[in-house]
Amino acid sequence: MSNMSNGNTSRANGETSELKAKALITEKQLEKLAQDTGERLGEITSDIVNSTSQRFQMGRDYVSENPVKGVVMAATAGLVVGGIATWVMRRRSNE
């Protein structure tokens, strides 16, 4: 009976050691995944910021070169947004 008990204990200790090793590997994999994901998100954010900055500068350059068209475009955009906002507010007040 003692031999059976020792055999079961050895097997349990072996399985426990195996589980600990797998947990450490999984932990390292998760750390690597988190680091890679963070780096990738940083790259994506940088790309978005750079793209937005370039487009903003292009818009500023266009308006500097064509001030009348810039004013007309801004006024048109304001009228469209104002018209949509008025339409939405009227619908809400009628409900």
N, CA, C and O atoms as a GROMACS GRO file, in nm:
protein
  380
    1MET      N    1   0.083  -0.119   0.000
    1MET     CA    2   0.000   0.000   0.000
    1MET      C    3   0.087   0.125   0.000
    1MET      O    4   0.053   0.226  -0.062
    2SER      N    5   0.198   0.118   0.069
    2SER     CA    6   0.289   0.230   0.076
    2SER      C    7   0.347   0.261  -0.061
    2SER      O    8   0.366   0.377  -0.096
    3ASN      N    9   0.376   0.156  -0.137
    3ASN     CA   10   0.430   0.176  -0.271
    3ASN      C   11   0.328   0.244  -0.362
    3ASN      O   12   0.364   0.329  -0.444
    4MET      N   13   0.201   0.208  -0.349
    4MET     CA   14   0.096   0.270  -0.430
    4MET      C   15   0.083   0.418  -0.396
    4MET      O   16   0.065   0.502  -0.483
    5SER      N   17   0.093   0.447  -0.267
    5SER     CA   18   0.083   0.584  -0.221
    5SER      C   19   0.200   0.666  -0.274
    5SER      O   20   0.180   0.779  -0.319
    6ASN      N   21   0.319   0.612  -0.269
    6ASN     CA   22   0.438   0.683  -0.319
    6ASN      C   23   0.428   0.703  -0.470
    6ASN      O   24   0.468   0.807  -0.522
    7GLY      N   25   0.376   0.604  -0.541
    7GLY     CA   26   0.361   0.614  -0.686
    7GLY      C   27   0.261   0.722  -0.723
    7GLY      O   28   0.283   0.798  -0.817
    8ASN      N   29   0.151   0.727  -0.650
    8ASN     CA   30   0.050   0.830  -0.677
    8ASN      C   31   0.104   0.968  -0.645
    8ASN      O   32   0.077   1.064  -0.717
    9THR      N   33   0.181   0.979  -0.537
    9THR     CA   34   0.239   1.108  -0.498
    9THR      C   35   0.339   1.154  -0.603
    9THR      O   36   0.340   1.271  -0.641
   10SER      N   37   0.422   1.062  -0.650
   10SER     CA   38   0.520   1.098  -0.753
   10SER      C   39   0.451   1.144  -0.880
   10SER      O   40   0.490   1.243  -0.941
   11ARG      N   41   0.348   1.070  -0.919
   11ARG     CA   42   0.274   1.106  -1.040
   11ARG      C   43   0.207   1.242  -1.022
   11ARG      O   44   0.209   1.323  -1.115
   12ALA      N   45   0.148   1.269  -0.907
   12ALA     CA   46   0.083   1.398  -0.880
   12ALA      C   47   0.185   1.510  -0.881
   12ALA      O   48   0.158   1.617  -0.936
   13ASN      N   49   0.302   1.486  -0.822
   13ASN     CA   50   0.407   1.589  -0.823
   13ASN      C   51   0.454   1.616  -0.965
   13ASN      O   52   0.481   1.730  -1.001
   14GLY      N   53   0.466   1.511  -1.045
   14GLY     CA   54   0.507   1.528  -1.184
   14GLY      C   55   0.405   1.608  -1.263
   14GLY      O   56   0.441   1.696  -1.340
   15GLU      N   57   0.277   1.578  -1.244
   15GLU     CA   58   0.172   1.651  -1.313
   15GLU      C   59   0.168   1.797  -1.266
   15GLU      O   60   0.146   1.887  -1.347
   16THR      N   61   0.189   1.819  -1.138
   16THR     CA   62   0.192   1.955  -1.084
   16THR      C   63   0.307   2.034  -1.145
   16THR      O   64   0.289   2.150  -1.183
   17SER      N   65   0.423   1.972  -1.154
   17SER     CA   66   0.539   2.039  -1.215
   17SER      C   67   0.511   2.072  -1.361
   17SER      O   68   0.548   2.179  -1.409
   18GLU      N   69   0.447   1.980  -1.431
   18GLU     CA   70   0.414   2.002  -1.571
   18GLU      C   71   0.316   2.119  -1.586
   18GLU      O   72   0.332   2.202  -1.675
   19LEU      N   73   0.216   2.125  -1.498
   19LEU     CA   74   0.120   2.235  -1.503
   19LEU      C   75   0.187   2.369  -1.473
   19LEU      O   76   0.156   2.470  -1.535
   20LYS      N   77   0.281   2.368  -1.376
   20LYS     CA   78   0.352   2.492  -1.344
   20LYS      C   79   0.434   2.539  -1.464
   20LYS      O   80   0.437   2.658  -1.494
   21ALA      N   81   0.500   2.446  -1.532
   21ALA     CA   82   0.580   2.480  -1.649
   21ALA      C   83   0.492   2.538  -1.759
   21ALA      O   84   0.527   2.637  -1.822
   22LYS      N   85   0.376   2.475  -1.782
   22LYS     CA   86   0.283   2.526  -1.883
   22LYS      C   87   0.230   2.664  -1.846
   22LYS      O   88   0.213   2.750  -1.933
   23ALA      N   89   0.204   2.686  -1.717
   23ALA     CA   90   0.155   2.817  -1.673
   23ALA      C   91   0.261   2.924  -1.697
   23ALA      O   92   0.227   3.035  -1.737
   24LEU      N   93   0.387   2.892  -1.673
   24LEU     CA   94   0.495   2.990  -1.696
   24LEU      C   95   0.508   3.021  -1.844
   24LEU      O   96   0.528   3.137  -1.882
   25ILE      N   97   0.496   2.918  -1.928
   25ILE     CA   98   0.504   2.941  -2.072
   25ILE      C   99   0.388   3.029  -2.116
   25ILE      O  100   0.407   3.123  -2.194
   26THR      N  101   0.268   3.000  -2.068
   26THR     CA  102   0.151   3.078  -2.104
   26THR      C  103   0.166   3.222  -2.057
   26THR      O  104   0.129   3.315  -2.128
   27GLU      N  105   0.221   3.241  -1.937
   27GLU     CA  106   0.241   3.376  -1.885
   27GLU      C  107   0.338   3.453  -1.974
   27GLU      O  108   0.314   3.570  -2.004
   28LYS      N  109   0.446   3.388  -2.016
   28LYS     CA  110   0.543   3.454  -2.104
   28LYS      C  111   0.481   3.485  -2.239
   28LYS      O  112   0.507   3.591  -2.297
   29GLN      N  113   0.398   3.394  -2.289
   29GLN     CA  114   0.331   3.418  -2.416
   29GLN      C  115   0.235   3.536  -2.406
   29GLN      O  116   0.226   3.617  -2.498
   30LEU      N  117   0.164   3.545  -2.295
   30LEU     CA  118   0.071   3.657  -2.275
   30LEU      C  119   0.147   3.789  -2.264
   30LEU      O  120   0.103   3.890  -2.320
   31GLU      N  121   0.260   3.789  -2.194
   31GLU     CA  122   0.340   3.910  -2.184
   31GLU      C  123   0.388   3.954  -2.322
   31GLU      O  124   0.383   4.073  -2.355
   32LYS      N  125   0.435   3.858  -2.402
   32LYS     CA  126   0.483   3.888  -2.537
   32LYS      C  127   0.369   3.941  -2.623
   32LYS      O  128   0.386   4.038  -2.697
   33LEU      N  129   0.253   3.876  -2.613
   33LEU     CA  130   0.137   3.920  -2.690
   33LEU      C  131   0.096   4.062  -2.650
   33LEU      O  132   0.066   4.144  -2.737
   34ALA      N  133   0.095   4.091  -2.521
   34ALA     CA  134   0.059   4.225  -2.474
   34ALA      C  135   0.160   4.328  -2.523
   34ALA      O  136   0.122   4.438  -2.564
   35GLN      N  137   0.287   4.294  -2.518
   35GLN     CA  138   0.390   4.386  -2.564
   35GLN      C  139   0.377   4.411  -2.714
   35GLN      O  140   0.382   4.525  -2.760
   36ASP      N  141   0.361   4.304  -2.791
   36ASP     CA  142   0.346   4.318  -2.936
   36ASP      C  143   0.223   4.400  -2.972
   36ASP      O  144   0.226   4.484  -3.062
   37THR      N  145   0.114   4.374  -2.901
   37THR     CA  146  -0.010   4.448  -2.926
   37THR      C  147   0.008   4.596  -2.894
   37THR      O  148  -0.037   4.682  -2.970
   38GLY      N  149   0.073   4.625  -2.783
   38GLY     CA  150   0.099   4.764  -2.747
   38GLY      C  151   0.184   4.836  -2.850
   38GLY      O  152   0.158   4.950  -2.885
   39GLU      N  153   0.288   4.766  -2.898
   39GLU     CA  154   0.374   4.826  -3.000
   39GLU      C  155   0.296   4.852  -3.129
   39GLU      O  156   0.311   4.957  -3.191
   40ARG      N  157   0.214   4.755  -3.167
   40ARG     CA  158   0.136   4.770  -3.290
   40ARG      C  159   0.035   4.884  -3.278
   40ARG      O  160   0.017   4.963  -3.371
   41LEU      N  161  -0.031   4.893  -3.162
   41LEU     CA  162  -0.125   5.004  -3.141
   41LEU      C  163  -0.054   5.138  -3.144
   41LEU      O  164  -0.108   5.237  -3.194
   42GLY      N  165   0.067   5.142  -3.090
   42GLY     CA  166   0.146   5.264  -3.096
   42GLY      C  167   0.177   5.304  -3.239
   42GLY      O  168   0.170   5.422  -3.274
   43GLU      N  169   0.213   5.205  -3.321
   43GLU     CA  170   0.241   5.233  -3.462
   43GLU      C  171   0.117   5.283  -3.534
   43GLU      O  172   0.123   5.379  -3.612
   44ILE      N  173   0.004   5.219  -3.508
   44ILE     CA  174  -0.121   5.259  -3.573
   44ILE      C  175  -0.158   5.401  -3.532
   44ILE      O  176  -0.200   5.482  -3.615
   45THR      N  177  -0.144   5.431  -3.402
   45THR     CA  178  -0.176   5.565  -3.353
   45THR      C  179  -0.085   5.669  -3.418
   45THR      O  180  -0.131   5.776  -3.458
   46SER      N  181   0.043   5.638  -3.430
   46SER     CA  182   0.136   5.730  -3.495
   46SER      C  183   0.098   5.752  -3.640
   46SER      O  184   0.103   5.865  -3.690
   47ASP      N  185   0.060   5.644  -3.709
   47ASP     CA  186   0.019   5.657  -3.849
   47ASP      C  187  -0.104   5.747  -3.862
   47ASP      O  188  -0.110   5.831  -3.952
   48ILE      N  189  -0.200   5.729  -3.772
   48ILE     CA  190  -0.322   5.811  -3.775
   48ILE      C  191  -0.290   5.957  -3.749
   48ILE      O  192  -0.340   6.045  -3.818
   49VAL      N  193  -0.206   5.982  -3.651
   49VAL     CA  194  -0.168   6.120  -3.619
   49VAL      C  195  -0.096   6.184  -3.736
   49VAL      O  196  -0.124   6.298  -3.773
   50ASN      N  197  -0.002   6.111  -3.796
   50ASN     CA  198   0.073   6.166  -3.910
   50ASN      C  199  -0.020   6.193  -4.028
   50ASN      O  200  -0.010   6.297  -4.092
   51SER      N  201  -0.109   6.099  -4.056
   51SER     CA  202  -0.202   6.116  -4.167
   51SER      C  203  -0.294   6.235  -4.144
   51SER      O  204  -0.318   6.315  -4.234
   52THR      N  205  -0.345   6.246  -4.022
   52THR     CA  206  -0.433   6.357  -3.988
   52THR      C  207  -0.360   6.490  -3.998
   52THR      O  208  -0.414   6.588  -4.050
   53SER      N  209  -0.238   6.494  -3.951
   53SER     CA  210  -0.158   6.617  -3.958
   53SER      C  211  -0.134   6.657  -4.103
   53SER      O  212  -0.143   6.775  -4.138
   54GLN      N  213  -0.104   6.559  -4.187
   54GLN     CA  214  -0.080   6.589  -4.328
   54GLN      C  215  -0.206   6.642  -4.396
   54GLN      O  216  -0.201   6.739  -4.472
   55ARG      N  217  -0.319   6.578  -4.368
   55ARG     CA  218  -0.444   6.622  -4.429
   55ARG      C  219  -0.484   6.762  -4.378
   55ARG      O  220  -0.532   6.845  -4.455
   56PHE      N  221  -0.462   6.786  -4.250
   56PHE     CA  222  -0.492   6.918  -4.194
   56PHE      C  223  -0.406   7.024  -4.262
   56PHE      O  224  -0.455   7.131  -4.297
   57GLN      N  225  -0.277   6.993  -4.280
   57GLN     CA  226  -0.187   7.088  -4.345
   57GLN      C  227  -0.227   7.109  -4.490
   57GLN      O  228  -0.219   7.221  -4.541
   58MET      N  229  -0.270   7.002  -4.558
   58MET     CA  230  -0.316   7.017  -4.697
   58MET      C  231  -0.437   7.109  -4.703
   58MET      O  232  -0.447   7.193  -4.793
   59GLY      N  233  -0.528   7.094  -4.608
   59GLY     CA  234  -0.646   7.181  -4.603
   59GLY      C  235  -0.608   7.327  -4.579
   59GLY      O  236  -0.661   7.418  -4.643
   60ARG      N  237  -0.514   7.346  -4.487
   60ARG     CA  238  -0.468   7.484  -4.460
   60ARG      C  239  -0.401   7.544  -4.583
   60ARG      O  240  -0.422   7.661  -4.616
   61ASP      N  241  -0.321   7.464  -4.651
   61ASP     CA  242  -0.254   7.513  -4.772
   61ASP      C  243  -0.356   7.549  -4.879
   61ASP      O  244  -0.343   7.652  -4.946
   62TYR      N  245  -0.457   7.464  -4.896
   62TYR     CA  246  -0.560   7.490  -4.997
   62TYR      C  247  -0.633   7.620  -4.968
   62TYR      O  248  -0.656   7.702  -5.057
   63VAL      N  249  -0.670   7.638  -4.841
   63VAL     CA  250  -0.742   7.760  -4.804
   63VAL      C  251  -0.652   7.882  -4.820
   63VAL      O  252  -0.699   7.989  -4.859
   64SER      N  253  -0.523   7.868  -4.790
   64SER     CA  254  -0.431   7.980  -4.809
   64SER      C  255  -0.420   8.019  -4.956
   64SER      O  256  -0.411   8.137  -4.990
   65GLU      N  257  -0.419   7.917  -5.043
   65GLU     CA  258  -0.407   7.944  -5.186
   65GLU      C  259  -0.540   7.987  -5.247
   65GLU      O  260  -0.541   8.059  -5.347
   66ASN      N  261  -0.653   7.943  -5.190
   66ASN     CA  262  -0.786   7.972  -5.243
   66ASN      C  263  -0.878   8.022  -5.131
   66ASN      O  264  -0.969   7.950  -5.091
   67PRO      N  265  -0.855   8.143  -5.080
   67PRO     CA  266  -0.932   8.187  -4.964
   67PRO      C  267  -1.082   8.201  -4.991
   67PRO      O  268  -1.163   8.172  -4.902
   68VAL      N  269  -1.121   8.244  -5.109
   68VAL     CA  270  -1.263   8.261  -5.138
   68VAL      C  271  -1.332   8.125  -5.140
   68VAL      O  272  -1.440   8.109  -5.083
   69LYS      N  273  -1.271   8.027  -5.205
   69LYS     CA  274  -1.329   7.893  -5.209
   69LYS      C  275  -1.336   7.834  -5.068
   69LYS      O  276  -1.432   7.765  -5.033
   70GLY      N  277  -1.234   7.863  -4.987
   70GLY     CA  278  -1.234   7.813  -4.850
   70GLY      C  279  -1.350   7.868  -4.769
   70GLY      O  280  -1.415   7.795  -4.694
   71VAL      N  281  -1.376   7.997  -4.785
   71VAL     CA  282  -1.487   8.059  -4.712
   71VAL      C  283  -1.620   8.004  -4.762
   71VAL      O  284  -1.710   7.976  -4.682
   72VAL      N  285  -1.633   7.987  -4.893
   72VAL     CA  286  -1.757   7.933  -4.950
   72VAL      C  287  -1.779   7.790  -4.901
   72VAL      O  288  -1.891   7.754  -4.865
   73MET      N  289  -1.674   7.709  -4.899
   73MET     CA  290  -1.687   7.570  -4.852
   73MET      C  291  -1.725   7.566  -4.704
   73MET      O  292  -1.809   7.485  -4.664
   74ALA      N  293  -1.664   7.652  -4.623
   74ALA     CA  294  -1.696   7.654  -4.480
   74ALA      C  295  -1.840   7.699  -4.458
   74ALA      O  296  -1.911   7.642  -4.374
   75ALA      N  297  -1.884   7.799  -4.533
   75ALA     CA  298  -2.022   7.847  -4.519
   75ALA      C  299  -2.121   7.739  -4.562
   75ALA      O  300  -2.224   7.720  -4.498
   76THR      N  301  -2.090   7.669  -4.670
   76THR     CA  302  -2.177   7.562  -4.717
   76THR      C  303  -2.186   7.451  -4.614
   76THR      O  304  -2.295   7.401  -4.584
   77ALA      N  305  -2.071   7.412  -4.559
   77ALA     CA  306  -2.071   7.308  -4.456
   77ALA      C  307  -2.152   7.353  -4.334
   77ALA      O  308  -2.226   7.273  -4.277
   78GLY      N  309  -2.139   7.478  -4.296
   78GLY     CA  310  -2.216   7.531  -4.183
   78GLY      C  311  -2.366   7.528  -4.209
   78GLY      O  312  -2.444   7.495  -4.121
   79LEU      N  313  -2.405   7.563  -4.331
   79LEU     CA  314  -2.547   7.560  -4.366
   79LEU      C  315  -2.602   7.417  -4.362
   79LEU      O  316  -2.712   7.393  -4.313
   80VAL      N  317  -2.524   7.325  -4.415
   80VAL     CA  318  -2.570   7.184  -4.417
   80VAL      C  319  -2.583   7.132  -4.274
   80VAL      O  320  -2.686   7.074  -4.239
   81VAL      N  321  -2.481   7.152  -4.192
   81VAL     CA  322  -2.486   7.104  -4.054
   81VAL      C  323  -2.598   7.173  -3.977
   81VAL      O  324  -2.669   7.108  -3.900
   82GLY      N  325  -2.614   7.303  -3.997
   82GLY     CA  326  -2.722   7.376  -3.930
   82GLY      C  327  -2.859   7.327  -3.973
   82GLY      O  328  -2.950   7.314  -3.891
   83GLY      N  329  -2.875   7.299  -4.103
   83GLY     CA  330  -3.003   7.248  -4.153
   83GLY      C  331  -3.035   7.111  -4.094
   83GLY      O  332  -3.149   7.085  -4.056
   84ILE      N  333  -2.937   7.025  -4.088
   84ILE     CA  334  -2.959   6.891  -4.030
   84ILE      C  335  -2.992   6.902  -3.882
   84ILE      O  336  -3.083   6.833  -3.834
   85ALA      N  337  -2.920   6.988  -3.809
   85ALA     CA  338  -2.947   7.005  -3.666
   85ALA      C  339  -3.088   7.059  -3.643
   85ALA      O  340  -3.157   7.015  -3.552
   86THR      N  341  -3.130   7.156  -3.726
   86THR     CA  342  -3.265   7.211  -3.714
   86THR      C  343  -3.370   7.105  -3.741
   86THR      O  344  -3.469   7.094  -3.668
   87TRP      N  345  -3.350   7.026  -3.846
   87TRP     CA  346  -3.443   6.919  -3.881
   87TRP      C  347  -3.455   6.818  -3.768
   87TRP      O  348  -3.566   6.774  -3.736
   88VAL      N  349  -3.342   6.778  -3.707
   88VAL     CA  350  -3.344   6.682  -3.598
   88VAL      C  351  -3.416   6.739  -3.476
   88VAL      O  352  -3.496   6.670  -3.413
   89MET      N  353  -3.389   6.863  -3.445
   89MET     CA  354  -3.452   6.926  -3.327
   89MET      C  355  -3.603   6.940  -3.348
   89MET      O  356  -3.680   6.921  -3.254
   90ARG      N  357  -3.647   6.971  -3.467
   90ARG     CA  358  -3.791   6.982  -3.495
   90ARG      C  359  -3.859   6.846  -3.482
   90ARG      O  360  -3.969   6.837  -3.429
   91ARG      N  361  -3.794   6.743  -3.531
   91ARG     CA  362  -3.852   6.608  -3.521
   91ARG      C  363  -3.868   6.568  -3.373
   91ARG      O  364  -3.968   6.509  -3.334
   92ARG      N  365  -3.768   6.601  -3.294
   92ARG     CA  366  -3.775   6.566  -3.151
   92ARG      C  367  -3.885   6.642  -3.079
   92ARG      O  368  -3.952   6.587  -2.992
   93SER      N  369  -3.903   6.769  -3.114
   93SER     CA  370  -4.005   6.849  -3.046
   93SER      C  371  -4.146   6.806  -3.088
   93SER      O  372  -4.241   6.827  -3.013
   94ASN      N  373  -4.161   6.749  -3.206
   94ASN     CA  374  -4.291   6.703  -3.253
   94ASN      C  375  -4.330   6.566  -3.197
   94ASN      O  376  -4.446   6.526  -3.204
   95GLU      N  377  -4.236   6.495  -3.142
   95GLU     CA  378  -4.266   6.360  -3.090
   95GLU      C  379  -4.322   6.363  -2.952
   95GLU      O  380  -4.352   6.258  -2.895
   0.00000   0.00000   0.00000
